[in-house]
């Protein structure tokens, strides 16, 4: 008899997540499930160094042992960083994730740890729906050879090193004319990432279901350089048009150096991030609760005339 299989991915740097993972594993086994455990560290991309400018972890080498297409779902215990790491590990296998917040902001998480028993009951009784979100494939190409690649749910950022001057970027989007951008850096963001670094850099908020990507310059040296939203069917190639090496970071997690003759290729990934939703997704509610968007203005007190 084959047992149904589930996974647990947890942040092993948080004792509360470790305890919850152990208790959850016992509960699922009691309910007749085969359970595979993994830590969020498995999806960490790592950083390159000046001595080793390429730190290449192929996309399909990040999946934890036992996590495969036969897995019904996986449960993530951690914060947004753990969620991003988990999707890099499981997205190629289409495994849906129930995300449980044991961190602070938890913008990408579905519910909180104190609601875990109710969430598991709903999960095991199939009382949920799946929301799919777009991801990006990011690659560094040097002389036609692919040196580095990563899956990305939020954003890809390429920027100057500290203590260097402003940079120039030549950006090709689909078949459109190339753009020349003078700035400290450039962000290519998914709708999911529109509420992350892109938002801090002045980009718009994009609801998750809209099939677009956006380009956001970081501290541009021109009033004409503003965020650009374009169809996610169009690939992007970034050419660093300056003599100094640059740094590329994916999902705020890891990355590599980009040399003057390198090219950064970004395209919509064939894999999606599959979120388990215990109730119908309501993006505006999350914006209100997490970022305070759309809250009513507080009226100013009535002025009182002094005698």
Backbone bond lengths (Angstrom), bond angles and torsions (degrees), N, CA, C in turn:
res aa  C-N    CA-C-N  psi(-1)  N-CA   C-N-CA  omega(-1)  CA-C   N-CA-C  phi
1 X - - - 1.470 - - 1.526 109.55 -
2 X 1.331 116.22 130.83 1.445 121.03 178.04 1.523 110.34 -91.84
3 X 1.322 115.78 126.69 1.456 120.45 177.62 1.524 109.13 -83.69
4 X 1.333 118.56 144.75 1.474 119.33 172.21 1.518 109.59 -63.33
5 X 1.329 116.29 149.56 1.463 120.14 -173.04 1.520 111.25 -117.24
6 X 1.318 115.62 135.77 1.462 122.58 177.00 1.521 108.99 -130.96
7 X 1.317 116.11 161.67 1.451 120.97 178.96 1.522 111.61 -125.11
8 X 1.314 115.68 158.63 1.460 122.77 173.84 1.528 107.21 -132.60
9 X 1.318 116.72 125.55 1.465 122.13 174.46 1.522 106.74 -119.08
10 X 1.326 117.27 125.38 1.464 119.89 -172.65 1.521 110.88 -137.07
11 X 1.313 114.47 158.84 1.457 122.05 176.90 1.522 108.42 -86.06
12 X 1.353 116.24 104.35 1.456 119.23 -174.68 1.521 113.12 -77.24
13 X 1.332 117.63 1.17 1.456 120.17 174.34 1.521 112.09 -89.86
14 X 1.324 116.77 -4.65 1.462 121.38 179.62 1.520 109.03 -113.94
15 X 1.335 118.41 113.46 1.465 120.77 -179.03 1.523 113.30 -54.98
16 X 1.340 117.34 -35.97 1.457 119.47 -178.77 1.522 110.59 -65.83
17 X 1.315 117.36 -36.92 1.460 120.38 177.73 1.524 111.24 -69.71
18 X 1.334 117.23 -37.30 1.467 120.74 178.05 1.530 110.70 -63.66
19 X 1.333 116.12 -44.54 1.472 119.22 179.52 1.523 110.64 -63.84
20 X 1.328 115.82 -44.07 1.466 119.73 -179.03 1.520 111.03 -63.31
21 X 1.343 117.50 -38.01 1.465 120.86 179.63 1.525 110.91 -63.63
22 X 1.327 116.91 -43.29 1.465 120.26 -179.94 1.525 110.96 -64.80
23 X 1.332 116.86 -44.71 1.464 120.43 179.83 1.525 111.15 -65.47
24 X 1.327 116.70 -39.10 1.458 120.52 -179.21 1.525 110.86 -68.06
25 X 1.326 116.53 -39.14 1.464 119.54 177.31 1.524 110.65 -59.19
26 X 1.332 116.98 -46.15 1.472 120.43 179.61 1.524 110.97 -61.17
27 X 1.322 116.89 -40.45 1.468 120.36 -178.80 1.526 110.88 -64.71
28 X 1.318 116.95 -45.24 1.459 120.09 -178.21 1.521 111.35 -67.03
29 X 1.331 117.29 -38.98 1.466 120.12 177.55 1.521 110.25 -62.79
30 X 1.332 116.43 -40.70 1.463 121.13 177.64 1.529 111.03 -61.19
31 X 1.329 115.95 -32.15 1.466 120.70 -179.81 1.530 112.49 -85.25
32 X 1.341 117.10 5.43 1.451 120.32 175.29 1.509 115.70 92.39
33 X 1.328 117.20 22.62 1.466 120.58 -179.47 1.522 110.82 -105.22
34 X 1.320 115.62 144.69 1.453 121.50 165.56 1.522 107.36 -83.13
35 X 1.332 117.36 132.96 1.465 120.39 -172.69 1.529 110.16 -123.84
36 X 1.325 115.93 131.85 1.466 122.51 174.56 1.528 108.28 -113.43
37 X 1.330 116.52 133.61 1.463 121.71 179.60 1.523 110.51 -108.70
38 X 1.323 114.46 145.75 1.465 120.91 174.17 1.518 107.75 -151.20
39 X 1.314 116.42 156.12 1.455 120.56 176.51 1.513 109.91 -100.84
40 X 1.317 115.60 159.33 1.452 120.29 179.01 1.513 113.40 -64.51
41 X 1.331 116.93 -18.03 1.462 120.04 -177.58 1.527 111.20 -63.29
42 X 1.342 117.00 -22.31 1.453 120.23 -178.86 1.512 114.00 -65.56
43 X 1.325 117.35 -21.06 1.453 120.23 179.58 1.507 113.57 -99.26
44 X 1.337 117.00 3.30 1.453 120.27 179.18 1.521 109.38 -70.42
45 X 1.311 116.67 128.15 1.454 120.84 -173.95 1.517 112.51 -79.14
46 X 1.311 117.22 -29.36 1.454 120.36 -177.29 1.516 111.62 83.64
47 X 1.304 115.24 162.90 1.459 122.08 -179.29 1.523 109.94 -115.03
48 X 1.312 114.49 145.72 1.453 118.12 172.52 1.529 108.55 -81.53
49 X 1.307 116.37 173.74 1.455 121.78 178.09 1.523 108.69 -133.46
50 X 1.326 118.19 163.48 1.468 118.98 178.96 1.519 112.73 -56.58
51 X 1.343 116.80 -32.70 1.460 119.71 179.84 1.527 111.42 -77.66
52 X 1.325 116.50 -24.48 1.464 121.45 -179.10 1.526 107.67 -134.63
53 X 1.315 117.06 81.48 1.459 119.90 -169.11 1.520 115.01 -68.30
54 X 1.318 118.07 -13.77 1.456 120.27 179.71 1.518 109.12 -117.34
55 X 1.325 116.48 125.78 1.465 122.84 177.28 1.519 106.10 -122.36
56 X 1.323 117.13 86.68 1.449 121.71 -166.61 1.522 111.70 -97.00
57 X 1.310 116.74 117.43 1.456 122.23 172.68 1.523 107.28 -120.51
58 X 1.332 118.81 104.66 1.464 120.46 -178.37 1.525 111.80 -57.24
59 X 1.315 116.13 145.92 1.461 122.26 -175.72 1.523 111.53 -53.81
60 X 1.330 117.70 -44.25 1.457 120.60 -174.32 1.522 114.01 -81.70
61 X 1.331 117.92 1.96 1.459 120.67 178.87 1.527 112.34 -97.79
62 X 1.316 117.70 4.98 1.463 120.55 -176.52 1.522 113.10 -94.45
63 X 1.341 117.75 -10.96 1.457 118.34 -175.44 1.534 110.91 -68.84
64 X 1.341 117.39 134.31 1.472 120.29 -179.74 1.527 110.46 -71.54
65 X 1.335 117.88 158.19 1.466 121.10 176.49 1.530 111.43 -57.18
66 X 1.323 115.65 133.25 1.462 120.97 177.72 1.507 114.84 88.91
67 X 1.326 117.76 -14.69 1.466 120.83 179.25 1.532 107.77 -87.95
68 X 1.332 116.19 112.17 1.455 120.27 -176.25 1.523 109.86 -149.84
69 X 1.327 116.99 -171.35 1.465 121.36 -174.87 1.524 112.24 -68.32
70 X 1.323 117.77 -13.32 1.468 120.59 178.72 1.526 112.43 -84.77
71 X 1.318 117.44 -5.08 1.463 120.65 -178.73 1.522 110.12 -80.73
72 X 1.320 116.51 127.30 1.473 121.39 -176.41 1.515 112.02 -71.78
73 X 1.316 116.95 -40.81 1.460 121.99 179.75 1.513 108.59 -165.16
74 X 1.323 115.57 168.16 1.462 121.80 171.55 1.523 108.14 -135.96
75 X 1.317 115.42 151.96 1.460 122.43 -179.16 1.526 107.98 -113.90
76 X 1.328 116.36 130.62 1.461 121.75 -178.56 1.523 108.99 -106.54
77 X 1.321 116.37 128.09 1.461 122.58 178.23 1.519 108.08 -116.87
78 X 1.327 116.09 104.93 1.460 120.28 -178.08 1.512 110.30 167.38
79 X 1.327 115.44 -159.67 1.453 120.85 177.10 1.518 111.02 -104.61
80 X 1.325 116.35 -161.84 1.461 120.47 -176.66 1.529 111.90 -62.65
81 X 1.336 117.51 -36.68 1.454 119.71 179.04 1.519 112.16 -62.01
82 X 1.325 117.04 -39.62 1.454 120.91 177.49 1.517 111.29 -67.38
83 X 1.333 116.65 -37.26 1.466 120.62 177.58 1.532 110.52 -63.07
84 X 1.332 116.80 -46.16 1.461 120.56 179.12 1.525 110.54 -61.35
85 X 1.328 116.61 -43.43 1.457 121.02 178.22 1.522 111.10 -62.77
86 X 1.335 116.68 -42.56 1.463 120.58 -177.87 1.528 111.55 -62.45
87 X 1.321 117.27 -41.84 1.463 118.72 -179.33 1.520 111.70 -68.05
88 X 1.326 118.13 -32.42 1.462 118.80 174.78 1.524 110.86 -63.39
89 X 1.331 117.07 -28.61 1.457 120.96 -178.64 1.529 112.85 -82.03
90 X 1.327 118.18 -33.30 1.469 119.08 -169.38 1.523 114.86 -114.83
91 X 1.328 118.95 -13.96 1.465 120.16 -175.12 1.526 113.45 -56.46
92 X 1.352 120.49 -39.32 1.467 118.93 179.26 1.528 114.29 -60.88
93 X 1.330 117.68 -17.43 1.459 121.24 -179.52 1.524 112.40 -104.51
94 X 1.320 116.83 2.23 1.463 120.46 176.08 1.507 114.52 68.55
95 X 1.327 117.96 23.13 1.472 120.82 -177.38 1.528 109.53 -78.04
96 X 1.333 118.45 122.60 1.471 119.73 177.00 1.523 110.78 -75.75
97 X 1.339 115.36 147.11 1.461 121.21 -176.55 1.519 111.32 -118.72
98 X 1.326 115.15 132.94 1.463 122.04 167.74 1.515 106.31 -97.23
99 X 1.326 117.40 117.62 1.463 121.92 -171.73 1.525 110.41 -103.10
100 X 1.335 114.99 122.61 1.465 122.26 -176.66 1.524 108.55 -114.17
101 X 1.308 116.87 124.79 1.466 121.98 -175.11 1.525 111.64 -81.60
102 X 1.342 114.83 117.89 1.468 119.80 169.04 1.520 109.70 -117.81
103 X 1.349 116.02 13.74 1.457 120.47 -177.86 1.514 111.90 -108.84
104 X 1.332 116.44 -137.86 1.451 121.54 -175.14 1.530 111.23 -109.75
105 X 1.330 117.63 -79.28 1.455 120.65 -177.84 1.521 111.65 -65.25
106 X 1.294 117.47 -55.34 1.459 120.89 178.33 1.515 113.53 59.31
107 X 1.329 117.19 42.09 1.467 119.93 -177.13 1.520 111.57 -63.60
108 X 1.320 117.10 -31.87 1.466 120.99 -176.80 1.524 113.16 -93.71
109 X 1.323 117.70 -1.05 1.459 119.66 -175.82 1.524 111.24 -90.38
110 X 1.333 114.51 154.19 1.459 121.00 -175.42 1.518 112.74 -87.06
111 X 1.339 116.80 -38.85 1.453 119.36 -177.42 1.532 109.02 -154.26
112 X 1.329 115.99 -179.43 1.462 121.34 -174.79 1.528 110.83 -104.52
113 X 1.326 114.89 163.25 1.450 120.50 -175.01 1.527 112.07 -60.80
114 X 1.340 117.31 -35.15 1.469 118.72 -179.12 1.526 112.55 -69.75
115 X 1.332 117.14 -10.61 1.463 121.56 177.15 1.531 111.56 -102.91
116 X 1.338 116.96 8.39 1.461 120.27 -174.70 1.531 113.38 -59.34
117 X 1.342 121.07 -44.86 1.476 119.21 -179.92 1.525 112.76 -57.74
118 X 1.332 117.15 -43.20 1.464 119.61 178.47 1.524 111.12 -66.40
119 X 1.341 115.92 -38.26 1.467 119.62 179.83 1.523 110.93 -64.19
120 X 1.328 117.88 -41.23 1.457 121.09 -179.68 1.528 110.32 -67.24
121 X 1.315 117.37 -40.14 1.469 119.97 177.54 1.527 110.62 -59.65
122 X 1.328 116.75 -43.63 1.462 120.02 178.66 1.519 111.05 -66.26
123 X 1.330 116.54 -38.71 1.460 121.11 -179.19 1.523 110.75 -64.38
124 X 1.321 117.20 -47.28 1.460 120.86 -176.73 1.519 112.61 -70.83
125 X 1.309 117.22 -20.95 1.470 120.61 176.94 1.529 112.03 -97.50
126 X 1.342 116.01 11.37 1.480 122.45 176.77 1.530 113.43 61.21
127 X 1.315 116.17 31.35 1.462 120.43 178.51 1.530 109.34 -96.71
128 X 1.299 115.09 68.71 1.467 120.12 -179.49 1.519 108.95 -158.50
129 X 1.314 116.12 168.98 1.449 122.54 172.72 1.518 108.59 -130.45
130 X 1.317 116.54 165.54 1.454 121.58 -177.05 1.521 109.81 -114.62
131 X 1.327 115.57 127.88 1.459 122.43 175.49 1.524 108.11 -106.71
132 X 1.325 116.50 126.28 1.457 121.13 -179.71 1.527 109.97 -100.86
133 X 1.324 114.74 134.85 1.462 120.35 179.17 1.525 110.04 -124.89
134 X 1.324 114.69 145.69 1.459 120.74 -176.38 1.521 111.28 -70.51
135 X 1.324 115.05 146.25 1.454 122.07 173.24 1.529 108.55 -124.21
136 X 1.324 115.93 167.02 1.461 122.21 178.81 1.520 110.10 -115.33
137 X 1.322 115.29 148.73 1.463 121.83 166.09 1.516 107.42 -104.41
138 X 1.331 116.58 123.78 1.459 122.39 -177.89 1.523 108.15 -116.24
139 X 1.329 116.50 131.05 1.461 120.63 -178.24 1.524 110.21 -137.36
140 X 1.333 115.51 145.72 1.459 122.27 171.03 1.527 107.65 -103.50
141 X 1.328 115.79 126.57 1.461 121.18 -178.92 1.526 108.11 -118.29
142 X 1.348 114.91 131.21 1.467 121.24 177.74 1.529 108.45 -132.04
143 X 1.319 116.02 115.31 1.466 121.52 -179.15 1.526 110.95 52.75
144 X 1.333 116.07 48.15 1.463 124.39 176.37 1.530 114.26 73.67
145 X 1.330 117.70 -1.54 1.462 120.86 178.21 1.517 109.81 -101.30
146 X 1.344 115.98 133.42 1.453 120.35 176.81 1.524 108.93 -83.84
147 X 1.340 115.77 119.10 1.462 121.12 -174.08 1.525 113.76 -99.60
148 X 1.318 116.49 -26.17 1.474 119.41 -170.93 1.519 107.53 -155.70
149 X 1.319 117.28 142.73 1.460 119.91 177.52 1.521 110.07 -150.47
150 X 1.324 114.80 157.66 1.461 119.89 179.01 1.514 109.60 -160.46
151 X 1.330 115.13 151.08 1.462 121.35 167.43 1.518 108.47 -85.71
152 X 1.309 115.01 148.22 1.460 120.09 -173.27 1.523 108.88 -141.46
153 X 1.315 117.53 127.49 1.464 122.05 176.94 1.522 111.71 -100.00
154 X 1.319 118.04 -36.45 1.464 121.21 -178.56 1.525 112.56 -94.07
155 X 1.331 116.29 -72.85 1.457 118.92 -173.15 1.517 112.44 -159.08
156 X 1.331 113.33 158.23 1.453 122.74 169.13 1.515 106.86 -110.78
157 X 1.334 116.88 132.90 1.460 121.82 -179.39 1.519 108.92 -125.65
158 X 1.308 116.85 129.72 1.458 120.90 171.53 1.524 107.02 -121.15
159 X 1.337 116.20 128.06 1.466 118.90 -172.44 1.525 110.26 -148.09
160 X 1.297 114.46 169.30 1.455 120.81 -179.89 1.521 110.28 -74.59
161 X 1.313 115.58 160.03 1.457 120.20 173.20 1.530 109.50 -78.53
162 X 1.318 116.90 158.00 1.468 118.75 174.48 1.532 111.06 -59.12
163 X 1.303 115.22 148.66 1.467 123.08 176.31 1.526 113.04 68.36
164 X 1.328 117.07 17.12 1.464 120.10 172.73 1.516 108.68 -115.11
165 X 1.312 115.69 167.43 1.466 120.33 -174.83 1.524 111.19 -83.08
166 X 1.313 115.76 175.61 1.452 122.53 177.70 1.529 110.00 -58.81
167 X 1.335 116.05 151.02 1.458 121.27 -174.09 1.522 111.63 -113.50
168 X 1.328 114.90 162.01 1.464 121.92 173.03 1.524 108.46 -114.33
169 X 1.325 115.14 138.41 1.449 121.76 179.29 1.526 109.11 -127.98
170 X 1.317 116.22 132.48 1.459 120.35 170.88 1.520 106.94 -102.90
171 X 1.328 116.32 122.74 1.460 121.13 -172.68 1.524 109.15 -120.58
172 X 1.328 116.15 125.21 1.461 121.79 175.40 1.527 108.34 -108.76
173 X 1.329 115.91 124.40 1.462 121.81 177.75 1.525 107.69 -116.17
174 X 1.322 117.01 111.97 1.456 120.74 -178.63 1.514 111.34 56.76
175 X 1.336 115.43 -133.24 1.459 121.43 180.00 1.523 112.06 -98.22
176 X 1.323 117.72 9.70 1.456 121.00 -178.51 1.526 111.08 -74.71
177 X 1.318 115.31 162.21 1.461 120.74 176.60 1.526 109.71 -61.38
178 X 1.320 115.96 143.78 1.463 120.88 -177.83 1.523 111.33 -65.08
179 X 1.318 115.61 146.78 1.456 122.52 177.30 1.520 109.11 -102.79
180 X 1.316 116.84 142.56 1.461 121.24 172.72 1.514 107.83 -112.48
181 X 1.329 116.20 120.24 1.460 121.16 -175.62 1.515 109.33 -122.47
182 X 1.330 116.40 125.30 1.458 122.31 173.35 1.528 107.68 -103.48
183 X 1.329 116.01 115.19 1.465 120.16 -174.10 1.524 109.38 -165.51
184 X 1.323 115.30 175.07 1.460 119.60 174.29 1.524 111.38 -74.62
185 X 1.332 116.69 -21.89 1.451 120.03 -179.27 1.515 110.80 -178.96
186 X 1.331 114.99 178.84 1.463 121.93 -178.95 1.522 108.31 -137.15
187 X 1.328 115.95 138.29 1.464 122.29 176.96 1.529 108.44 -114.19
188 X 1.339 116.63 131.93 1.460 121.82 167.64 1.522 105.93 -112.39
189 X 1.327 116.42 118.93 1.462 121.28 -169.76 1.523 111.81 -124.16
190 X 1.329 115.16 146.11 1.463 122.17 168.22 1.525 108.92 -82.42
191 X 1.345 118.33 169.99 1.467 118.87 171.91 1.536 112.32 -57.37
192 X 1.314 117.34 -37.82 1.466 119.35 177.37 1.522 110.92 -61.00
193 X 1.327 116.86 -39.95 1.452 121.04 -179.97 1.511 114.56 -78.03
194 X 1.330 117.67 -4.42 1.465 119.68 -178.79 1.523 112.07 -66.46
195 X 1.337 117.72 -17.37 1.468 120.47 177.85 1.531 111.29 -100.62
196 X 1.322 117.57 11.15 1.462 121.20 -179.49 1.527 109.71 -108.94
197 X 1.324 117.89 -126.32 1.469 121.73 -176.13 1.527 110.94 -59.43
198 X 1.313 116.80 -37.88 1.456 121.08 179.89 1.525 111.78 -56.78
199 X 1.321 116.38 -41.52 1.472 120.67 179.13 1.527 110.33 -63.79
200 X 1.328 116.79 -42.49 1.462 120.70 179.76 1.519 111.80 -64.36
201 X 1.340 116.71 -28.56 1.467 121.32 -179.54 1.526 112.47 -88.37
202 X 1.324 117.54 5.56 1.458 120.56 175.51 1.509 115.43 98.97
203 X 1.329 117.58 9.11 1.460 120.67 178.84 1.517 112.08 -78.01
204 X 1.338 117.54 162.91 1.462 120.76 -179.96 1.524 111.67 -79.75
205 X 1.325 116.32 159.24 1.454 121.95 171.24 1.530 107.80 -83.22
206 X 1.322 116.57 130.86 1.464 122.14 -179.63 1.520 108.29 -119.44
207 X 1.320 117.63 128.72 1.456 120.05 178.59 1.526 109.69 -67.03
208 X 1.334 117.91 146.42 1.467 121.35 -168.36 1.524 115.72 -59.14
209 X 1.320 118.38 -30.24 1.456 119.59 -174.46 1.509 115.36 -81.87
210 X 1.322 118.50 -3.75 1.458 120.98 -177.14 1.531 109.23 -80.15
211 X 1.347 119.06 126.30 1.473 121.30 -174.54 1.526 112.91 -81.48
212 X 1.322 115.97 66.13 1.465 120.82 -178.15 1.517 110.15 -135.08
213 X 1.327 114.63 164.44 1.460 123.39 166.61 1.521 107.05 -122.24
214 X 1.309 116.81 168.88 1.455 118.09 176.24 1.531 110.68 -139.72
215 X 1.306 113.54 147.10 1.457 122.56 176.03 1.525 107.31 -110.39
216 X 1.336 116.09 126.62 1.459 120.91 -178.53 1.528 108.80 -128.34
217 X 1.339 118.92 115.98 1.469 120.37 173.98 1.534 110.37 -70.92
218 X 1.317 116.21 144.38 1.463 121.72 176.90 1.530 108.23 -99.18
219 X 1.319 116.51 118.44 1.466 121.96 -179.64 1.535 111.27 48.05
220 X 1.336 117.91 60.34 1.472 119.86 -177.44 1.526 111.58 -68.74
221 X 1.333 114.66 151.94 1.459 120.35 -179.98 1.529 109.77 -97.59
222 X 1.314 116.20 43.61 1.462 121.16 -179.81 1.519 108.92 -164.08
223 X 1.311 115.92 137.01 1.467 119.88 175.27 1.519 111.37 -68.84
224 X 1.341 117.01 -17.27 1.462 120.67 -178.65 1.528 112.48 -86.42
225 X 1.319 118.49 -11.58 1.465 121.69 -179.22 1.522 109.13 -87.80
226 X 1.311 115.06 105.34 1.453 121.23 -178.94 1.523 109.56 -131.42
227 X 1.320 116.27 169.85 1.455 121.04 -179.48 1.529 110.22 -60.03
228 X 1.328 115.55 144.08 1.457 122.46 -179.30 1.522 108.65 -126.68
229 X 1.315 116.24 130.01 1.461 121.82 177.48 1.528 107.98 -108.53
230 X 1.337 116.66 132.47 1.460 120.37 -176.75 1.530 109.81 -145.45
231 X 1.325 116.65 166.25 1.467 121.93 -175.88 1.521 110.84 -63.98
232 X 1.332 116.32 140.21 1.463 119.15 -178.30 1.525 113.05 -77.56
233 X 1.332 116.93 0.44 1.465 120.11 174.32 1.522 112.00 -82.35
234 X 1.327 117.30 -9.14 1.456 121.09 -176.01 1.530 110.46 -96.04
235 X 1.331 117.77 123.26 1.478 120.38 177.42 1.517 110.83 -72.79
236 X 1.317 115.25 157.90 1.462 121.68 -178.62 1.530 108.51 -124.57
237 X 1.331 115.48 136.82 1.462 120.98 172.96 1.524 107.28 -127.24
238 X 1.333 116.23 128.39 1.462 121.97 179.09 1.523 108.97 -112.07
239 X 1.335 115.44 126.31 1.452 121.98 176.01 1.524 108.00 -109.00
240 X 1.331 118.99 119.46 1.468 119.50 177.83 1.527 109.79 -75.22
241 X 1.325 116.43 105.98 1.471 121.59 -174.46 1.521 111.43 -92.24
242 X 1.317 116.96 55.05 1.456 121.45 178.00 1.529 108.76 -153.09
243 X 1.313 118.62 159.97 1.470 120.68 -172.14 1.520 115.07 -78.86
244 X 1.322 118.28 -13.41 1.458 120.36 -175.71 1.528 111.03 -95.98
245 X 1.327 115.76 151.82 1.455 118.90 176.26 1.530 109.73 -70.09
246 X 1.327 114.90 154.93 1.455 122.21 179.74 1.530 109.08 -119.83
247 X 1.316 115.21 172.64 1.459 121.44 178.66 1.523 108.51 -119.09
248 X 1.330 116.89 131.97 1.457 121.30 175.56 1.526 109.41 -112.73
249 X 1.328 115.74 134.38 1.465 121.94 -179.88 1.522 108.26 -128.54
250 X 1.327 116.40 135.74 1.459 122.15 179.91 1.524 109.28 -113.80
251 X 1.315 116.72 125.26 1.469 123.20 178.96 1.521 112.76 54.31
252 X 1.345 116.69 29.68 1.457 120.60 178.78 1.510 113.44 63.08
253 X 1.337 116.59 19.21 1.460 119.87 -168.86 1.512 113.87 -114.58
254 X 1.303 117.86 -48.32 1.454 120.12 -177.54 1.509 109.38 -162.15
255 X 1.299 116.26 171.02 1.447 117.68 -178.89 1.504 111.96 178.49
256 X 1.319 115.21 -159.03 1.457 118.84 -175.67 1.521 110.09 -152.30
257 X 1.313 114.72 169.85 1.454 120.16 175.39 1.521 109.86 -79.01
258 X 1.319 115.08 145.06 1.461 122.38 176.80 1.523 106.97 -116.94
259 X 1.324 116.20 117.10 1.454 121.21 -178.03 1.525 110.79 -86.87
260 X 1.329 118.27 163.73 1.466 121.00 -173.55 1.521 115.16 -54.85
261 X 1.334 119.17 -32.63 1.458 121.07 -178.45 1.526 113.54 -94.27
262 X 1.325 117.62 2.83 1.463 120.55 179.60 1.525 111.10 -78.71
263 X 1.321 115.18 163.46 1.455 122.28 173.24 1.525 108.37 -127.04
264 X 1.331 116.05 141.09 1.461 121.61 175.48 1.528 107.31 -106.44
265 X 1.330 116.20 118.96 1.458 122.11 -179.46 1.531 108.90 -106.15
266 X 1.318 116.28 127.05 1.461 121.79 179.59 1.521 108.41 -128.45
267 X 1.313 116.63 133.11 1.462 120.55 176.05 1.527 108.87 -150.23
268 X 1.302 115.08 160.46 1.463 119.56 175.82 1.520 109.04 -63.38
269 X 1.321 116.80 130.87 1.453 121.28 -177.71 1.527 111.06 -75.88
270 X 1.334 117.41 149.54 1.471 119.15 172.20 1.530 111.88 -70.39
271 X 1.332 117.52 -13.82 1.463 121.65 178.88 1.524 109.82 -96.88
272 X 1.308 115.75 148.44 1.458 121.30 177.85 1.522 110.04 -120.21
273 X 1.325 115.35 157.19 1.459 121.63 171.55 1.521 107.20 -87.61
274 X 1.313 116.72 118.52 1.464 122.18 -175.30 1.535 108.92 -104.49
275 X 1.331 115.50 104.06 1.458 122.72 -179.17 1.532 109.82 -90.31
276 X 1.321 116.86 131.78 1.465 121.11 170.85 1.525 107.70 -82.88
277 X 1.331 115.31 123.69 1.462 121.57 179.25 1.524 109.37 -112.54
278 X 1.326 115.66 124.35 1.458 120.99 -179.58 1.522 111.98 -79.27
279 X 1.315 116.31 -16.25 1.457 122.58 171.84 1.515 107.34 -146.20
280 X 1.309 116.61 165.12 1.453 120.22 -174.81 1.523 110.15 -55.01
281 X 1.342 116.90 133.69 1.468 119.63 -178.72 1.527 111.42 -59.39
282 X 1.331 115.69 135.09 1.471 120.68 179.39 1.531 106.65 -133.96
283 X 1.325 115.61 89.85 1.456 121.50 -172.29 1.518 112.25 -64.02
284 X 1.319 118.09 -39.36 1.459 120.17 -178.58 1.529 111.27 -65.19
285 X 1.332 116.84 -33.61 1.463 119.32 177.36 1.530 110.26 -64.45
286 X 1.348 116.29 -40.90 1.459 119.70 178.61 1.526 110.56 -64.90
287 X 1.335 116.90 -41.41 1.468 120.16 177.07 1.526 111.30 -59.59
288 X 1.312 115.52 -40.48 1.467 119.36 -179.40 1.522 111.19 -67.74
289 X 1.351 116.41 -45.92 1.461 120.19 -174.75 1.528 112.29 -71.96
290 X 1.339 116.67 -38.43 1.457 119.82 -173.14 1.530 113.08 -92.32
291 X 1.338 116.96 -36.44 1.463 120.54 -173.79 1.525 113.77 -117.14
292 X 1.343 117.26 -2.38 1.458 119.69 178.58 1.518 113.80 73.10
293 X 1.354 117.49 18.73 1.465 120.73 -177.78 1.531 110.26 -73.91
294 X 1.319 116.18 137.30 1.459 121.34 174.29 1.504 115.29 76.50
295 X 1.333 118.03 11.05 1.463 119.29 177.52 1.527 109.77 -71.20
296 X 1.318 117.53 147.03 1.460 119.30 -179.58 1.523 111.27 -66.12
297 X 1.329 115.34 147.28 1.458 120.15 177.24 1.526 109.80 -68.37
298 X 1.328 114.84 143.35 1.455 119.32 177.06 1.533 108.07 -88.39
299 X 1.321 115.82 126.80 1.467 119.77 -177.41 1.517 110.54 -67.58
300 X 1.307 115.44 142.93 1.457 120.06 176.69 1.526 108.89 -73.20
301 X 1.324 116.93 146.89 1.479 118.40 179.36 1.523 110.68 -64.75
302 X 1.306 115.04 147.20 1.470 120.30 178.19 1.526 109.85 -64.14
303 X 1.301 115.25 131.71 1.465 118.39 179.81 1.521 110.66 -68.51
304 X 1.308 115.94 142.47 1.463 121.82 -179.65 1.514 108.32 -114.57
305 X 1.318 114.76 126.44 1.460 119.29 178.72 1.531 110.13 -77.80
306 X 1.309 114.68 126.31 1.456 119.26 177.69 1.515 110.08 -80.49
307 X 1.324 117.85 145.47 1.468 120.64 178.76 1.534 110.86 -66.91
